[in-house]
Amino acid sequence: MGLFNFGKPKDEILEAKLQKLTDDIEIKKVDLAKLEQQIKKGKEVISLDTELAQKRNELAQLNEEIAVANGNLNLQEFGFFERQYSFSDSTKYKDKLDSLRMQQKSMVKNGTAGRIITPMLLDNSKSKGKAMQNQLIKAALRGFNGEADALLVKISVVNVDNKIKALRKVFEQLNKMYARNLIEITYPYLDLKIEELRLAAEYELQKQEEKELLREQREKEREDKKLQAEIKAKRKQLEKDRDHFKNMVAKVTELLKEAKNDEVDELKRQLAEYQDKLSELDEIEEDIDYREGHATAGYVYVISNIGSFGEDVYKIGVTRRLEPLERIRELSSASVPFQFDVHALIFSEEAFALETELHNQLANYKVNKVNGRKEYFKVSFEEIRNILATHKELTVELNEDAEAFEYRQTKAIEDKQL
């Protein structure tokens, strides 16, 4: 009886343990169901993100097709390019490119650059099937990355849209090729590659602009050095001329002391002439002092070169040189086949501001629509005359007719040879 009573509690303990295990299993089943639900939602989110990226790309392609249908030609070919970034220097573009490439590498590593659409079996094995599909994703990405890298070569704002179209085409072809293996390159990865192409094009444009700016700065430095050399030479000549006329004044003054009556008038005339020369030299020196001390003073020039650029094309620039025609002769160097003709030389205390005003008012007539630093304008001379006429404070002498001697003589010789 005692043995029977001893065994009964043991059964109850076992039953309690069994019940606890059963309860734990039920809890784990609930947790597993919740986890499966979360995984399902996660997959749905990933699928929605992929679908959203796909729709965005489809929309971009449709916009391109609409633009073509409406006759909106590739405006980049005409010098219009809307930047998507506003970085101030090329190093920031380079940093952004490095960041983009790191994002691409991260997508490859975490498996979001390519994806398995539907798992496949290999030898009735899911793991073998998954390994095969992952290897095929790697192959697809290698091919896609290789094509993308090739498109980066010689990219510019002129050809970037065509290169993006080519990249989309490669993307579609590869995904179509690998569709039978139930894998694909993802649209978010395509978006990063497209962004890289656009950024690389802007990077090249920024580098070109910085080179142009550096070239201008060096040209300005050369101009400043030439100006200083002119001033130094002018001062040296002034000192030489001043010494000469001072000596002449002293000499004539001595001669007057012993001059005869019939010689006095002539010597006084000579003395007055030499003193006037000294006064002129003082004025010239004052002008040099002013030009040296006022960095904004200089000449705005309007010149043309019919033989090189055709009719009604004018270059409007500025120089601080004491002899502005010397600067224009330099522009007529070996870089152009004919000499420039001068239509206006306008001295202004605010020469750079005047040049900027002319450039701004004639902006619609710029020959080069991309590089704003180029100073050529396809415009009637009357338009330039009207702008200058508003500056009553300036002394402006205009010459509309271009002599174009070398060009016209060349044409005459050509006509004789025909």
C-alpha positions as CSV (number, residue, x, y, z in Angstrom):
1,M,0.0,0.0,0.0
2,G,2.9,2.3,0.9
3,L,4.6,1.4,-2.5
4,F,1.4,2.3,-4.4
5,N,1.1,5.6,-2.6
6,F,4.8,6.3,-3.3
7,G,4.4,5.8,-7.2
8,K,1.3,8.0,-7.6
9,P,3.0,11.3,-7.0
10,K,5.8,10.3,-9.5
11,D,3.2,9.9,-12.3
12,E,1.8,13.3,-11.4
13,I,5.3,14.8,-11.7
14,L,5.8,13.2,-15.1
15,E,2.4,14.4,-16.3
16,A,3.2,17.9,-15.1
17,K,6.5,17.9,-16.9
18,L,4.8,16.6,-20.1
19,Q,2.2,19.3,-19.8
20,K,4.9,22.0,-19.4
21,L,6.7,20.7,-22.5
22,T,3.4,20.7,-24.4
23,D,2.7,24.3,-23.4
24,D,6.3,25.3,-24.3
25,I,5.9,23.7,-27.7
26,E,2.6,25.6,-28.3
27,I,4.3,28.9,-27.3
28,K,7.2,28.2,-29.7
29,K,4.7,27.4,-32.4
30,V,3.1,30.8,-31.8
31,D,6.5,32.5,-31.8
32,L,7.4,30.6,-35.0
33,A,4.2,31.7,-36.7
34,K,4.9,35.3,-35.7
35,L,8.4,35.1,-37.0
36,E,7.2,33.5,-40.3
37,Q,4.7,36.4,-40.5
38,Q,7.4,39.0,-40.0
39,I,9.6,37.2,-42.6
40,K,6.7,37.3,-45.0
41,K,6.1,41.0,-44.4
42,G,9.9,41.7,-44.8
43,K,9.8,39.9,-48.1
44,E,6.8,41.8,-49.1
45,V,8.6,45.1,-48.2
46,I,11.6,44.1,-50.2
47,S,9.4,43.1,-53.1
48,L,7.5,46.4,-52.9
49,D,10.8,48.4,-52.8
50,T,12.0,46.4,-55.9
51,E,8.7,47.0,-57.6
52,L,8.8,50.8,-56.7
53,A,12.3,51.1,-58.1
54,Q,11.2,49.2,-61.3
55,K,8.2,51.6,-61.7
56,R,10.5,54.6,-61.2
57,N,12.8,53.3,-64.0
58,E,9.8,52.6,-66.2
59,L,8.6,56.2,-65.6
60,A,12.1,57.6,-66.4
61,Q,12.1,55.6,-69.7
62,L,8.6,56.8,-70.5
63,N,9.6,60.4,-69.9
64,E,12.5,59.9,-72.3
65,E,10.2,58.4,-74.9
66,I,7.7,61.3,-74.5
67,A,10.5,63.8,-74.9
68,V,11.5,62.2,-78.2
69,A,7.9,62.0,-79.3
70,N,7.5,65.7,-78.7
71,G,10.6,66.5,-80.6
72,N,12.6,67.5,-77.6
73,L,16.0,66.8,-78.9
74,N,18.9,66.0,-76.6
75,L,19.5,69.5,-75.3
76,Q,22.9,68.5,-74.0
77,E,24.1,68.6,-77.6
78,F,23.1,72.3,-77.7
79,G,24.9,73.1,-74.4
80,F,22.1,72.9,-71.9
81,F,22.7,70.7,-68.9
82,E,20.8,70.7,-65.7
83,R,23.0,69.7,-62.8
84,Q,21.6,67.4,-60.1
85,Y,24.4,68.3,-57.7
86,S,25.7,71.7,-56.6
87,F,29.2,70.8,-55.4
88,S,31.6,73.7,-55.3
89,D,34.7,71.8,-56.4
90,S,35.7,68.5,-58.0
91,T,37.0,66.9,-54.8
92,K,33.4,66.9,-53.4
93,Y,32.3,65.2,-56.6
94,K,35.1,62.6,-56.2
95,D,34.1,62.0,-52.6
96,K,30.5,61.4,-53.6
97,L,31.6,59.0,-56.4
98,D,33.6,57.1,-53.8
99,S,30.5,57.0,-51.5
100,L,28.3,55.7,-54.4
101,R,30.8,52.9,-55.2
102,M,30.9,51.9,-51.5
103,Q,27.1,51.7,-51.6
104,Q,27.3,49.5,-54.6
105,K,29.8,47.2,-52.9
106,S,27.6,47.0,-49.8
107,M,24.6,46.0,-52.0
108,V,26.7,43.2,-53.6
109,K,27.9,42.0,-50.2
110,N,24.6,42.0,-48.5
111,G,22.9,40.3,-51.4
112,T,20.6,43.2,-52.5
113,A,22.4,43.9,-55.8
114,G,20.9,40.7,-57.3
115,R,18.1,38.5,-56.0
116,I,16.6,35.0,-56.4
117,I,13.1,35.4,-57.8
118,T,12.1,31.8,-57.0
119,P,14.3,29.2,-55.3
120,M,15.3,26.3,-57.6
121,L,16.3,22.7,-56.8
122,L,19.5,21.1,-58.0
123,D,19.7,17.3,-57.7
124,N,16.6,17.7,-55.5
125,S,18.6,19.8,-53.1
126,K,17.5,23.3,-52.1
127,S,20.9,24.3,-50.8
128,K,22.6,23.2,-54.1
129,G,20.0,25.1,-56.0
130,K,20.5,28.2,-54.0
131,A,24.3,28.0,-54.3
132,M,23.9,27.7,-58.1
133,Q,21.6,30.7,-58.3
134,N,24.0,32.8,-56.2
135,Q,26.8,31.9,-58.5
136,L,24.7,33.0,-61.5
137,I,23.9,36.3,-59.7
138,K,27.7,36.9,-59.4
139,A,28.1,36.2,-63.1
140,A,25.3,38.6,-64.0
141,L,26.7,41.3,-61.8
142,R,30.2,40.9,-63.2
143,G,28.8,41.3,-66.7
144,F,26.7,44.3,-65.7
145,N,29.5,46.0,-63.8
146,G,31.9,45.5,-66.7
147,E,29.4,47.2,-69.1
148,A,28.8,50.0,-66.6
149,D,32.6,50.6,-66.3
150,A,33.0,50.7,-70.0
151,L,30.3,53.4,-70.3
152,L,32.1,55.6,-67.8
153,V,35.0,55.9,-70.3
154,K,35.0,59.4,-71.9
155,I,31.6,60.3,-70.3
156,S,30.5,63.9,-70.6
157,V,27.4,66.0,-70.2
158,V,26.8,65.6,-73.9
159,N,26.6,61.9,-74.0
160,V,25.4,60.9,-70.5
161,D,21.8,60.5,-71.5
162,N,22.7,58.1,-74.3
163,K,25.0,56.2,-72.0
164,I,22.2,55.8,-69.4
165,K,19.9,54.4,-72.1
166,A,22.7,52.0,-73.1
167,L,23.0,50.9,-69.4
168,R,19.3,50.3,-69.1
169,K,19.4,48.2,-72.2
170,V,22.2,46.1,-70.8
171,F,20.2,45.7,-67.6
172,E,17.2,44.5,-69.4
173,Q,19.1,42.1,-71.6
174,L,21.0,40.5,-68.7
175,N,17.8,40.1,-66.7
176,K,16.1,38.6,-69.7
177,M,19.0,36.2,-70.2
178,Y,19.0,35.0,-66.6
179,A,15.2,34.9,-66.3
180,R,15.2,31.1,-67.0
181,N,17.5,30.7,-63.9
182,L,14.9,32.7,-61.8
183,I,17.4,35.4,-60.8
184,E,17.7,39.1,-61.6
185,I,19.8,42.3,-61.0
186,T,17.7,44.6,-58.8
187,Y,16.4,48.0,-59.8
188,P,17.9,49.8,-56.8
189,Y,21.3,48.6,-58.0
190,L,20.6,49.9,-61.4
191,D,19.6,53.3,-59.8
192,L,23.0,53.5,-58.2
193,K,24.8,52.8,-61.4
194,I,22.7,55.5,-63.2
195,E,23.5,57.9,-60.5
196,E,27.2,57.1,-60.9
197,L,27.0,57.9,-64.6
198,R,25.3,61.3,-64.0
199,L,27.7,62.1,-61.2
200,A,30.7,61.2,-63.3
201,A,29.5,63.4,-66.1
202,E,29.1,66.4,-63.8
203,Y,32.5,65.5,-62.3
204,E,34.2,65.8,-65.7
205,L,32.3,69.1,-66.4
206,Q,33.5,70.5,-63.0
207,K,37.1,69.5,-63.7
208,Q,36.9,71.2,-67.1
209,E,35.5,74.3,-65.6
210,E,38.2,74.3,-62.9
211,K,40.9,73.9,-65.6
212,E,39.3,76.9,-67.5
213,L,39.3,78.9,-64.3
214,L,42.9,78.1,-63.6
215,R,43.8,79.0,-67.2
216,E,42.1,82.3,-66.7
217,Q,43.8,82.9,-63.4
218,R,47.2,82.2,-65.0
219,E,46.3,84.5,-67.9
220,K,45.4,87.2,-65.4
221,E,48.7,86.7,-63.6
222,R,50.5,87.0,-66.9
223,E,48.5,90.2,-67.7
224,D,49.3,91.7,-64.3
225,K,53.0,90.9,-64.8
226,K,52.9,92.6,-68.2
227,L,51.2,95.6,-66.7
228,Q,53.8,95.9,-64.1
229,A,56.5,95.5,-66.7
230,E,54.9,98.3,-68.8
231,I,54.6,100.5,-65.7
232,K,58.3,99.9,-64.8
233,A,59.4,100.7,-68.4
234,K,57.2,103.7,-68.6
235,R,58.6,105.1,-65.3
236,K,62.1,104.5,-66.5
237,Q,61.4,106.3,-69.7
238,L,59.7,109.2,-67.8
239,E,62.8,109.6,-65.6
240,K,65.0,109.6,-68.6
241,D,62.8,112.2,-70.4
242,R,62.5,114.3,-67.2
243,D,66.3,114.4,-66.7
244,H,66.6,115.4,-70.4
245,F,64.1,118.3,-70.2
246,K,65.4,119.5,-66.8
247,N,68.9,119.7,-68.3
248,M,67.4,121.6,-71.3
249,V,65.6,124.0,-69.0
250,A,68.8,124.6,-67.0
251,K,70.8,125.1,-70.1
252,V,68.4,127.6,-71.7
253,T,68.1,129.4,-68.4
254,E,71.9,129.9,-68.4
255,L,71.8,131.0,-72.0
256,L,69.2,133.6,-71.2
257,K,71.5,135.3,-68.7
258,E,74.0,136.1,-71.5
259,A,71.7,136.2,-74.5
260,K,71.6,139.1,-76.9
261,N,68.4,141.0,-77.5
262,D,67.6,139.2,-80.7
263,E,68.1,135.8,-79.0
264,V,65.9,136.3,-76.0
265,D,62.5,135.6,-77.6
266,E,63.6,132.3,-79.1
267,L,65.2,131.1,-75.9
268,K,62.1,132.0,-73.9
269,R,60.0,130.1,-76.4
270,Q,62.3,127.1,-76.0
271,L,62.2,127.4,-72.2
272,A,58.4,127.5,-72.2
273,E,58.3,124.4,-74.5
274,Y,60.6,122.4,-72.2
275,Q,58.6,123.4,-69.1
276,D,55.4,122.3,-70.9
277,K,57.1,119.0,-71.6
278,L,57.9,118.6,-67.9
279,S,54.3,119.4,-67.1
280,E,53.1,116.7,-69.5
281,L,55.5,114.2,-68.0
282,D,54.0,115.0,-64.5
283,E,50.5,114.3,-65.9
284,I,51.6,111.1,-67.4
285,E,53.2,110.0,-64.1
286,E,50.0,110.9,-62.3
287,D,48.0,108.7,-64.7
288,I,50.5,105.8,-64.2
289,D,50.1,106.2,-60.4
290,Y,46.4,106.2,-60.7
291,R,46.3,103.1,-63.0
292,E,48.7,101.3,-60.7
293,G,46.7,102.1,-57.6
294,H,43.2,101.3,-59.0
295,A,42.8,97.6,-59.9
296,T,39.4,98.2,-61.5
297,A,40.5,100.8,-64.0
298,G,41.2,99.7,-67.6
299,Y,39.9,99.4,-71.1
300,V,36.9,97.4,-72.4
301,Y,37.5,96.4,-76.0
302,V,35.0,95.3,-78.7
303,I,36.8,93.5,-81.5
304,S,35.9,91.2,-84.4
305,N,37.6,88.7,-86.7
306,I,35.5,88.1,-89.8
307,G,37.9,85.7,-91.4
308,S,38.0,83.5,-88.3
309,F,34.4,83.7,-87.0
310,G,32.3,85.3,-89.6
311,E,30.1,88.4,-89.7
312,D,28.5,89.9,-86.6
313,V,30.6,88.0,-84.1
314,Y,32.3,90.2,-81.5
315,K,34.7,89.5,-78.7
316,I,34.1,91.8,-75.7
317,G,36.9,91.7,-73.1
318,V,38.8,93.9,-70.7
319,T,42.5,94.7,-70.1
320,R,44.3,96.8,-67.6
321,R,47.3,97.3,-69.8
322,L,48.6,100.8,-70.4
323,E,48.7,100.0,-74.1
324,P,45.4,98.1,-74.8
325,L,46.3,97.6,-78.5
326,E,49.3,95.6,-77.4
327,R,46.9,93.1,-75.8
328,I,44.7,92.9,-78.9
329,R,47.8,92.3,-81.0
330,E,48.6,89.3,-78.7
331,L,45.0,88.0,-79.3
332,S,45.8,88.1,-83.0
333,S,48.6,85.6,-82.5
334,A,49.0,82.2,-84.1
335,S,45.8,80.9,-82.5
336,V,43.7,82.7,-85.2
337,P,44.5,82.9,-89.0
338,F,43.7,86.7,-89.3
339,Q,44.2,89.8,-87.2
340,F,41.4,91.2,-85.0
341,D,39.7,94.5,-86.0
342,V,39.0,97.1,-83.2
343,H,35.5,98.5,-83.0
344,A,35.8,100.2,-79.6
345,L,38.3,100.9,-76.9
346,I,36.5,102.3,-73.8
347,F,38.4,103.5,-70.8
348,S,36.5,103.1,-67.5
349,E,37.4,103.4,-63.9
350,E,35.1,100.4,-63.4
351,A,36.2,98.5,-66.5
352,F,35.4,95.0,-65.1
353,A,31.9,96.0,-64.1
354,L,31.3,97.5,-67.5
355,E,32.5,94.3,-69.2
356,T,30.2,92.2,-66.9
357,E,27.2,94.4,-67.7
358,L,27.8,94.0,-71.5
359,H,28.2,90.3,-71.1
360,N,25.0,90.0,-69.0
361,Q,22.9,92.1,-71.4
362,L,24.2,90.2,-74.4
363,A,23.9,86.7,-72.7
364,N,21.3,85.5,-75.2
365,Y,23.7,86.1,-78.0
366,K,26.6,84.1,-76.6
367,V,28.3,81.8,-79.2
368,N,29.3,79.3,-76.5
369,K,26.2,78.4,-74.4
370,V,28.1,76.0,-72.1
371,N,31.2,77.9,-71.1
372,G,30.1,81.3,-69.7
373,R,33.7,82.5,-69.7
374,K,34.0,82.7,-73.4
375,E,33.5,86.3,-74.6
376,Y,32.2,85.9,-78.1
377,F,28.7,87.1,-79.1
378,K,26.7,86.7,-82.3
379,V,24.9,90.0,-82.3
380,S,24.4,93.1,-84.4
381,F,26.7,96.0,-83.8
382,E,23.7,98.2,-83.3
383,E,22.8,96.2,-80.1
384,I,26.2,96.9,-78.7
385,R,26.0,100.5,-79.6
386,N,22.6,100.9,-77.9
387,I,24.0,99.5,-74.6
388,L,27.0,101.7,-74.6
389,A,24.8,104.7,-75.4
390,T,23.3,104.4,-72.0
391,H,26.6,105.3,-70.4
392,K,26.7,109.1,-70.8
393,E,29.7,109.3,-68.4
394,L,32.0,107.4,-70.8
395,T,33.8,108.7,-73.9
396,V,33.0,106.1,-76.5
397,E,34.3,106.1,-80.0
398,L,32.8,103.4,-82.2
399,N,33.9,102.1,-85.5
400,E,31.3,99.7,-87.0
401,D,33.2,98.8,-90.2
402,A,35.8,96.1,-90.0
403,E,38.9,96.6,-92.2
404,A,39.7,92.9,-92.2
405,F,42.7,93.7,-94.5
406,E,44.3,90.2,-94.4
407,Y,41.0,88.4,-94.8
408,R,39.8,90.6,-97.7
409,Q,43.2,90.3,-99.5
410,T,43.1,86.6,-99.0
411,K,39.7,86.4,-100.6
412,A,40.8,88.6,-103.5
413,I,43.7,86.2,-104.2
414,E,41.4,83.2,-104.0
415,D,39.0,84.8,-106.4
416,K,41.8,85.4,-108.9
417,Q,42.8,81.8,-108.7
418,L,39.3,80.5,-109.5
